[in-house]
Amino acid sequence: MEKIKSLSKELSVFGLVLVVFLALFVYRQFTYASYKTISTTQLETQISSKKDLILVVGTDSDSTTQGYLETVTKYQTKHRSPQIYYVDLTDQKDNYLEKLLNINVSYPTTLVIKEGKVTAKKTGSLQYYTLVDFIKENN
């Protein structure tokens, strides 16, 4: 009888811990949003279909890009809309964007693309409020 009581106490504590972890997981899903990473093929498809998008381009090997992506994540968490897309151009040639969008950029760069054409761009790692203003002005 004592073993059954002990086992039921352990199971109830385990169940309570499991419920707490599940609640934290659900909370994070509702309060955290991030940019969406897309491939160059997906980018080319979106440009050819003349979709509007906000795009961040950079290289994963660059620490400036990595730091800027944290700012982009903060923006996306607080402002769920519009969706921001990120393309890693590590494996692409330096003139990839020049051929695709007729622009020359350094990394990281934030681009506003409307109807398949670049309407605004900001080069470099932007501060949070600069990013907010840039998106408000151009979206």
C-alpha positions as CSV (number, residue, x, y, z in Angstrom):
1,M,0.0,0.0,0.0
2,E,2.9,2.4,0.8
3,K,4.5,1.7,-2.5
4,I,1.3,2.6,-4.4
5,K,1.0,5.9,-2.4
6,S,4.7,6.7,-3.1
7,L,4.3,5.9,-6.8
8,S,1.1,8.0,-7.1
9,K,2.9,11.0,-5.5
10,E,5.9,10.6,-7.9
11,L,3.5,10.4,-10.9
12,S,1.6,13.5,-9.8
13,V,4.8,15.5,-9.4
14,F,6.1,14.2,-12.7
15,G,2.7,15.2,-14.3
16,L,2.9,18.7,-12.8
17,V,6.4,19.2,-14.1
18,L,5.3,18.0,-17.5
19,V,2.4,20.4,-17.5
20,V,4.7,23.3,-16.6
21,F,7.1,22.5,-19.4
22,L,4.3,22.2,-21.8
23,A,2.8,25.5,-20.8
24,L,6.3,27.2,-21.2
25,F,6.6,25.7,-24.7
26,V,3.2,26.9,-25.7
27,Y,3.9,30.4,-24.3
28,R,7.1,30.6,-26.3
29,Q,5.3,29.6,-29.5
30,F,2.8,32.4,-29.0
31,T,5.3,35.1,-27.9
32,Y,8.3,34.4,-30.1
33,A,8.5,34.9,-33.9
34,S,11.5,34.9,-36.1
35,Y,12.4,35.7,-39.7
36,K,12.0,33.0,-42.3
37,T,15.1,31.7,-44.0
38,I,14.6,31.0,-47.7
39,S,16.9,29.6,-50.4
40,T,18.1,31.4,-53.4
41,T,15.8,29.3,-55.5
42,Q,12.8,30.4,-53.4
43,L,13.9,34.0,-53.7
44,E,14.1,33.8,-57.5
45,T,10.6,32.3,-57.5
46,Q,9.2,35.1,-55.4
47,I,10.9,37.7,-57.5
48,S,9.7,36.2,-60.8
49,S,6.1,36.0,-59.4
50,K,6.4,39.7,-58.4
51,K,5.7,39.3,-54.8
52,D,6.2,42.0,-52.2
53,L,8.7,41.1,-49.5
54,I,11.1,42.4,-47.0
55,L,14.4,40.7,-47.5
56,V,17.6,40.6,-45.4
57,V,20.7,39.3,-47.3
58,G,23.9,38.3,-45.7
59,T,26.3,35.5,-45.0
60,D,26.1,33.1,-42.1
61,S,29.9,33.3,-41.6
62,D,29.8,37.0,-40.9
63,S,29.4,38.1,-37.3
64,T,27.8,41.4,-38.3
65,T,25.0,39.5,-40.1
66,Q,24.6,37.2,-37.1
67,G,24.2,40.2,-34.7
68,Y,21.8,41.9,-37.1
69,L,19.6,38.8,-37.3
70,E,19.1,39.0,-33.6
71,T,17.7,42.5,-34.1
72,V,15.5,41.2,-37.0
73,T,14.2,38.5,-34.6
74,K,13.4,41.1,-32.0
75,Y,11.5,43.1,-34.6
76,Q,9.6,40.0,-35.9
77,T,8.6,39.0,-32.4
78,K,7.2,42.5,-31.6
79,H,5.7,43.1,-35.0
80,R,4.4,39.8,-36.4
81,S,3.6,41.4,-39.7
82,P,5.1,41.8,-42.3
83,Q,7.1,38.6,-42.6
84,I,10.9,39.2,-43.0
85,Y,12.8,36.8,-45.1
86,Y,16.5,36.0,-44.9
87,V,18.8,34.6,-47.6
88,D,22.2,33.3,-46.9
89,L,24.5,34.2,-49.8
90,T,27.6,32.4,-48.5
91,D,27.8,30.0,-51.5
92,Q,26.8,32.6,-54.1
93,K,29.1,34.7,-56.3
94,D,29.6,38.3,-55.3
95,N,27.5,39.6,-58.2
96,Y,24.5,37.3,-57.5
97,L,22.2,40.2,-56.4
98,E,23.5,42.4,-59.1
99,K,22.3,39.9,-61.7
100,L,19.0,39.1,-60.0
101,L,17.9,42.6,-58.8
102,N,20.3,45.0,-60.6
103,I,21.7,46.2,-57.3
104,N,25.2,46.1,-55.7
105,V,25.2,45.5,-51.9
106,S,27.4,44.7,-49.0
107,Y,26.3,42.4,-46.2
108,P,24.0,42.6,-44.3
109,T,21.5,44.6,-46.3
110,T,17.8,45.0,-45.8
111,L,15.7,45.3,-49.0
112,V,12.1,46.2,-49.6
113,I,10.9,44.5,-52.8
114,K,7.6,45.4,-54.4
115,E,6.3,43.8,-57.6
116,G,9.7,42.1,-58.1
117,K,11.7,45.3,-57.9
118,V,13.8,46.8,-55.1
119,T,12.1,50.0,-53.9
120,A,14.3,50.7,-50.8
121,K,17.5,49.4,-49.3
122,K,19.5,49.9,-46.2
123,T,23.0,48.6,-46.0
124,G,24.6,47.5,-42.7
125,S,23.5,46.3,-39.4
126,L,20.6,48.5,-38.4
127,Q,19.6,49.3,-34.8
128,Y,16.1,48.1,-33.7
129,Y,14.4,51.5,-34.0
130,T,16.1,52.3,-37.3
131,L,14.7,49.0,-38.7
132,V,11.2,49.8,-37.4
133,D,11.3,53.2,-39.0
134,F,12.7,51.8,-42.3
135,I,9.9,49.2,-42.6
136,K,7.2,51.7,-41.6
137,E,8.4,54.2,-44.2
138,N,8.7,51.7,-47.0
139,N,5.9,49.2,-46.5
